Amino acid sequence: MEAVMCLLIGAFLTGAIVWLRRQYAEFYGQLSEDYEDNFPIFELDQCLRGEMICEGLIFGPLGRVTSTFAADFTITWQDEKGVIDEHFRYDDGSTQVRQWRITKQENGRFDLQADDVPGGGWGVTSGSAAQMRYPIRLPADAGGHVLKSIDWMYLTPDGTIMNRSQFRKYGFKVAELVATIRPKEV
């Protein structure tokens, strides 16, 4: 009986430590307030504007690179509403098109809509960072699963944006994306 009790207590403590680490010490534990005093300031409609280039890597659940990509973004703003037209080219020759529709709200908050984002998402800017949370539906040839996404963008002093995203299914990380976004040279 004592061995069973020790096993149960050990399992509970292990689960609690894993949960606490994920909530407060890992990527998911970041808060927008963590960046509120950082510079330069990430002004959504100023930092994401015009013709931009995105280049990145996608990591699978085991931490290995599973795909690379390059993309062209065209970003326009009309008052508080923005549209990001994304055209991706992947290393396997496939392409993907997505259009984000963004509506700025008060206090750095914004709403997100895209055709493969069921129910939409939300975001917030704070200091030099922007956080977005949304569900995303994978293409049918990738299973059509809906994943929970958390997306962080960090503005660097030269205007380049570093993007890191994690995608989860049933709470388990199934993919991660790391990319740069920068103005297209004219």
N, C-alpha and C positions, 0 to 999 in steps of 0.2 A: 504494500500500500504506500509506504514511504517513497519507493522508487517511482511510482506512478505520479505521486504528488510533486516530486522534484522535476520529473519530466514535464508536467503541465506548467509548472512555474517557469521553467527554462524556456519552454515554447512561448509562453506569454511574454516574458521579458525580451526574447529575441524579436518577436513580432512588434513589440512596442518600440524597441530601438530602431528597427527598420522603418517603421512608420514615422518616428520623430526625425530620423535622418532625411527621409524623403520630403517631409513637410518643411524642414527648416535649414537643411544643409546642402541640398542638391539643387539642381536646375529648377525644379518645380517649386522650391521654397523661396525663390526670389520674389520680392515685392516691388512695386513701382516706387514706393517711398525710399527704397535702398539707393535710388539714383537721383533723388530730387535736388541734391546740391551739386551734381556733376555738370560740367560744361564740356562742350558747347550744348546749348539747349536744342532739343529735338522738336522743332516746329514742323508738324506733319505736312502742312501745305507748302512749306518752304524747302524742306529736305527731300521730299518726294515730289518732284516736279520736272516736267519736260521729258526728254529722251534720256533713258538710263540703261546701263548694262548690268546684268546680274550673272555671276559665275559661282558655281558651287558643287558640293559633294553631298551624296546621300549615303548614310551609313545604315546597314541592316541591324537586326536585333543583337547580333554578336559583335558589333562594333567595327565591322569591316566595311570598306567602301563598296557599295553595290552599284552605284551609278554616279556619273558626273553630268553636268549640264551647263549651258550658257543660255541666256535669255535677253531679249530686248524688251524694255518697258517703255510705254508711252503713257505719261501721267498728266492729266488735266484737272483743273479746279475751276469751279464756278461757285463763288461765295463759299459756303460751308460744305459743299458736295464735291467729292473727288472721284475720278475714274482712273483705274490702273489697268491698262491693257498689257497682258503678259504673253509673250511668244517664246516658249521653251524649245530648245534643241538638246536632246539627250545623246549620250555617247553610243547608244545602240541604234541611232538613226531615227528614232521616234520623235515626234513633236507633240506639243500640248499648248492649248490656248486657254487662258483664263482671263476673266474680267472681274476685278474687284470694284465694288461701289461703296464708297466711304462717306459717312455723314458725320461731321464734327459736332460734338455736343459741348457742354460746359465743363470746365475744370480739366481739360486735357483728354476727356473721354471721347470715344468715337464708336460708331456702329459699322459693321462690315456685312456685306452681302456678296455672294458669288453663286453661280449656278451649281457648283459642286460643294456648297456649304449649306447643308440643310438647316433651316431655322436661323441662319445668320450667326454672327459672332459679335464680339465687342473688343475694344482696346482702350488703352490709356497711355498718354505720354507723361513722362516725369523726368526732368533734368535732361540727361543725354540719352535716355532710353525710351523705347516704346514697347509695350507688351500687348499681344493679341491672344485671344482664346476663341476657338471655334471648332466645330466638328467639320471634318472633310471627308467626302465620299471618294474613294479610290475609283479609277476607271474600271469598267467591266472586265477588261483583260487582266487586271490586277486583283480581281476578286470582288470588286464593288463594295468592300467593307467600309463602314464609317468609323473613322478614328477620331479620338480627342486630340486636339492640337494646342500646344502652347508655343508661342512664337515671340522671340525677343529680338529687337533691333537696337543696336548701339551705335550712336553717331561718333565718329572719330574727328579729331581736330581738322583734318583736311577735307571733310565732307563725305568721306566714304562711310557707308553704313555696313556694319557687320551684323549678319543675321544668323541666329541659331534657333532651330525649331525642333521640338520633340513631338512624336506621334505615338499615342498609346491606344491599346485595345484591352479592355477588361483590367485597366490599371497597369499593364505591362508595356514597357517601351518596346515598340516594334520597328521604329526608324528614327533617325535624326538627320537633320539637314544643317549644313553650315555653308554660308554664302556671303559674298560681298555684293553690294549694290553701289554703283557710282555713276555720276553723270557721264553721258556719252561724249567723247571728245569730238568737237566739230571741226 
